[in-house]
Amino acid sequence: MTDMVVNIDLPTDEAGMLPRQCPSCDGQFTIHGETYEQEHYLNLRCPYCDWIAEFDEFLTEEQAEYGNAVAENEARQMLEDQFADMFEDAFSGTGSSDFIEVETNTDNIDFGHRNTPSPHLAIETDQMTCSDCGFSFAVEEGSGNISCPVCR
């Protein structure tokens, strides 16, 4: 059996912000995605509880659902393509005679499609810029006593 790998890029919002969720306190926040990638930070700090962990550990529930839906739709498309190829291969060598005519049409193979949910947060946020390093991030509206996600 062949393993299938699906790379899923998580989109940023219109301001270039990428949602994150703390694995310790479940606090949700956003970070400026492009700056984070350019600076090659190894981990993040939760702006609410100061928990430090690797970037991938801060996946939000919304992003997990988005990733699952994208992967499922990719798998369904792959199955549709394989079924179409299988039927075309199975009947391509079959000739027609005066009594039987074999024709294949695989255009209507459809295993369905799962609606892809938004990977973005459903909370209102306040935009912040760290006064020490200039990093842009956003926290839940009205939050106090906040730490920068990248400063130590």
CORDAFEN-V938867 format. One record per residue. N is the residue number from 1. OMEGA is omega in whole degrees, -180 to 180 (* if undefined). Layout:
((N:OMEGA) (N:OMEGA))
This chain:
((1:-179) (2:176) (3:177) (4:178) (5:177) (6:175) (7:-177) (8:175) (9:178) (10:-178) (11:173) (12:176) (13:-176) (14:179) (15:-180) (16:-177) (17:-179) (18:-179) (19:176) (20:178) (21:-177) (22:178) (23:-180) (24:-175) (25:-178) (26:177) (27:-179) (28:180) (29:176) (30:176) (31:177) (32:-172) (33:-177) (34:179) (35:180) (36:180) (37:-178) (38:-177) (39:177) (40:176) (41:-179) (42:-178) (43:180) (44:172) (45:176) (46:-180) (47:-178) (48:-174) (49:179) (50:175) (51:179) (52:179) (53:178) (54:-177) (55:-176) (56:179) (57:-179) (58:179) (59:179) (60:176) (61:179) (62:179) (63:178) (64:178) (65:177) (66:-180) (67:178) (68:-180) (69:179) (70:-180) (71:179) (72:179) (73:176) (74:179) (75:178) (76:179) (77:178) (78:178) (79:177) (80:-180) (81:-180) (82:177) (83:180) (84:179) (85:-179) (86:-180) (87:179) (88:178) (89:-177) (90:-175) (91:-177) (92:-180) (93:-178) (94:180) (95:177) (96:176) (97:179) (98:-175) (99:-176) (100:175) (101:-180) (102:179) (103:178) (104:175) (105:-177) (106:-178) (107:-174) (108:175) (109:-176) (110:178) (111:177) (112:-178) (113:178) (114:176) (115:-178) (116:180) (117:177) (118:176) (119:-175) (120:-178) (121:178) (122:-179) (123:173) (124:-177) (125:171) (126:179) (127:-180) (128:171) (129:-179) (130:-180) (131:180) (132:-174) (133:179) (134:-179) (135:180) (136:177) (137:178) (138:179) (139:180) (140:-177) (141:177) (142:180) (143:177) (144:177) (145:-174) (146:175) (147:176) (148:-180) (149:-177) (150:178) (151:175) (152:*))
